[in-house]
């Protein structure tokens, strides 16, 4: 897989909701998504336990049907978005990640950062990784001649912030976690994520963490 030093404009799809710029499509979670509980997301989470790897990986990639949509800015198709948590086998330390899939047309406008409010304080995260798939170009006689590239972007999220977001979950609430992405062109693109998804993955993480000397001492 080729690596990009920076990504392009990022907007999340379902279950994230498009709230880009002044053209805010909706600010509430869909009713069907709002009915899901942390237990629902925990039951649907995918866990990859490869003994050859130092981490056990828990993911919400398959926890909810992911839609596709176009960016209001044009030239970008919004794909899968999900959370991952990497749990260290020995220490129980956890790394939280947000992954976003985009397919863009033409030259990208690089993502430069992510910001959100965890319910207590503002949080900022820089783009940590971008994985680029091979470029796909249409035939010369095709109606649309622009090449497209699918890119997966990853942001490292502070564990303490994710804990606070998980604790903010309220049954039946349609209030989302609002995420704001900034790009190299100076634009801000807002999306939303269900707190229940964060809380569900946090529950899975809790079940995966090993009982180390440090965790025993706190009991």
C-alpha positions in Angstrom: 0.0 0.0 0.0 1.3 3.4 -0.9 1.5 6.0 1.9 0.5 9.7 1.6 2.1 12.2 4.0 -1.3 14.0 4.1 -4.8 13.4 3.2 -7.5 15.3 1.5 -10.7 16.8 2.6 -12.4 14.5 5.0 -16.2 14.1 5.6 -17.7 11.1 7.2 -20.6 8.9 6.0 -23.3 7.1 8.0 -23.2 6.6 10.9 -21.4 9.9 10.8 -23.7 12.6 9.5 -22.8 15.3 7.0 -22.7 18.7 8.6 -20.3 20.5 6.2 -19.9 24.3 6.4 -23.0 26.4 6.3 -24.9 23.7 4.3 -25.6 21.6 7.4 -27.7 18.7 6.3 -28.8 17.6 9.7 -27.6 17.9 13.3 -29.4 15.0 14.9 -28.6 11.3 14.7 -31.1 9.3 12.6 -33.8 7.8 14.8 -32.8 4.3 13.9 -29.2 5.0 14.9 -30.2 6.7 18.1 -32.0 3.6 19.3 -28.8 1.6 19.3 -27.1 1.2 22.6 -23.5 0.6 23.6 -24.4 -3.0 24.1 -25.6 -3.2 20.5 -22.3 -1.8 19.2 -20.3 -4.0 21.5 -22.1 -7.1 20.2 -21.4 -6.1 16.6 -17.7 -5.1 17.1 -15.1 -7.0 15.3 -12.1 -8.3 17.3 -8.9 -9.5 15.6 -6.7 -11.5 17.9 -3.5 -12.4 16.0 -0.9 -14.0 18.3 1.8 -12.7 16.0 0.8 -9.1 16.7 1.5 -7.1 19.8 -2.0 -5.7 19.9 -5.5 -7.1 19.9 -7.6 -4.9 17.6 -11.3 -4.1 18.2 -13.2 -2.3 15.5 -16.7 -0.9 14.8 -16.1 -1.2 11.0 -19.0 -3.7 10.7 -21.2 -2.4 13.5 -23.5 -0.3 11.3 -24.4 -0.1 7.6 -22.0 2.4 6.1 -23.4 4.7 3.4 -21.7 6.6 0.6 -22.2 10.3 -0.3 -20.8 13.2 -2.1 -19.1 16.2 -0.5 -20.8 19.5 -0.9 -17.4 20.8 -2.0 -17.5 18.4 -5.0 -15.0 15.9 -6.2 -15.1 13.7 -3.1 -17.0 10.5 -2.4 -17.4 9.8 1.3 -17.0 6.2 2.3 -16.6 4.1 5.4 -15.8 5.6 8.8 -15.1 3.6 11.9 -13.3 3.5 15.2 -10.5 1.1 16.1 -8.9 0.4 19.5 -5.5 -1.4 19.8 -5.0 -3.1 23.1 -1.5 -4.0 24.1 -1.2 -7.7 25.1 1.2 -7.1 27.9 0.4 -3.7 29.5 -3.2 -3.3 28.5 -2.4 0.2 27.1 -5.0 1.3 24.5 -4.6 3.3 21.4 -7.8 4.8 19.9 -8.0 5.5 16.2 -10.5 7.1 13.8 -10.4 5.7 10.2 -12.1 7.4 7.2 -12.3 6.2 3.7 -12.5 8.8 0.8 -12.5 8.5 -2.9 -11.4 11.7 -4.6 -11.3 13.0 -8.1 -8.3 15.1 -9.3 -5.8 16.8 -7.0 -6.4 16.3 -3.3 -6.8 19.1 -0.7 -4.9 17.7 2.2 -6.4 17.2 5.6 -4.4 18.9 8.3 -6.3 18.2 11.6 -9.3 17.1 13.5 -11.0 18.8 16.4 -14.0 18.0 18.6 -15.3 18.7 22.1 -15.3 15.6 24.4 -17.9 17.1 26.8 -15.4 18.6 29.1 -12.7 20.3 26.9 -11.8 20.8 23.2 -9.6 18.1 21.7 -7.3 18.4 18.6 -5.6 15.6 16.6 -3.2 15.7 13.7 -3.4 13.3 10.7 -1.3 10.3 11.7 -1.5 8.1 8.6 -2.9 7.9 5.1 -3.0 4.8 2.9 -3.5 5.3 -0.8 -4.9 2.7 -3.2 -3.7 2.6 -6.8 -5.1 5.4 -9.0 -7.9 4.4 -11.4 -8.4 6.2 -14.6 -11.2 5.8 -17.2 -10.7 4.9 -20.8 -9.8 7.7 -23.2 -13.2 7.7 -24.8 -15.1 7.7 -21.5 -17.6 10.5 -20.7 -15.8 11.3 -17.4 -12.0 11.6 -17.8 -10.9 12.4 -14.3 -8.9 9.8 -12.4 -9.9 8.7 -8.9 -8.0 7.6 -5.9 -9.3 5.8 -2.8 -7.5 6.9 0.4 -7.9 5.7 4.0 -7.0 8.3 6.7 -6.2 7.7 10.3 -6.2 10.0 13.4 -4.9 8.9 16.8 -7.5 9.9 19.5 -6.6 10.6 23.1 -7.9 7.7 25.3 -9.0 10.0 28.1 -11.2 12.0 25.6 -12.8 8.8 24.3 -13.6 7.8 27.9 -15.4 11.1 28.4 -17.3 10.8 25.1 -18.3 7.2 26.1 -19.6 8.5 29.5 -21.6 11.2 27.7 -23.9 8.6 26.1 -27.5 9.1 27.0 -30.1 6.4 26.0 -32.3 7.6 23.1 -30.5 10.9 22.7 -30.0 12.0 19.1 -27.2 14.4 20.0 -24.1 13.4 18.2 -20.4 13.8 18.8 -19.5 16.6 16.3 -16.1 16.3 14.6 -14.5 19.1 12.6 -11.8 18.4 10.0 -9.6 21.1 8.6 -7.8 21.0 5.3 -4.9 22.7 3.5 -7.3 25.0 1.7 -8.5 26.5 5.0 -11.9 24.9 5.0 -13.6 23.2 7.9 -15.8 20.2 7.4 -18.0 18.9 10.2 -19.4 15.4 10.7 -21.1 13.6 13.6 -20.6 10.3 15.3 -22.9 8.4 17.7 -21.6 8.4 21.3 -23.1 4.9 21.6 -20.5 3.7 19.1 -17.7 5.1 21.3 -19.2 3.6 24.5 -19.7 0.2 22.8 -16.1 0.0 21.7 -15.0 1.2 25.2 -16.9 -1.8 26.7 -15.1 -4.2 24.3 -11.8 -2.7 25.2 -12.5 -3.2 28.9 -13.1 -6.9 28.3 -9.9 -7.3 26.4 -7.4 -5.5 28.7 -5.2 -8.1 30.6 -5.0 -8.1 34.3 -1.6 -6.6 34.9 0.1 -5.7 38.2 -0.9 -2.1 37.6 -4.6 -3.0 37.2 -4.6 -5.3 40.1 -3.2 -2.5 42.4 -6.2 -0.3 41.6 -8.8 -3.0 42.6 
